């Protein structure tokens, strides 16, 4: 089971739809939806906010692309969450950009489906079971 998901997408309607999909998947505990990469970085830098287990990030956002967001998360050790890139584009160069970011574990095309979420759970969270409590934030900024 995936305890906490941070959904980062500039599309308000996409966030609403994907939040519903995540909750209906049966494998996600909590969902936090944020509409910009900058807001998501602020969220991750706040020690009072729970660390997500999974981040689903839109590749094509204004001000900061999803791949750049993933690079900053890794560079600054902001989270131990797995990052899945989500995009409406099927262009090969978008997949290459996501791959080049280095910290992205999967790349999906919108819209996110219940099957996608369940596959992410089986692939990246195989040892988690219902009731598992996510670990601490594990950031260098704590303490």
Secondary structure, DSSP 8 states (H G I E B T S, - for coil): -EEEEEEE-S-HHHHHHHHHHHHHTSSEEEEEEES-HHHHHHHHH-TTS---SEEEEESS-SSS-HHHHHHHHHHTT----EEEEEES---HHHHHHHHHHS-EEEEEESS--HHHHHHHHHHH-TT--TT--------TT--
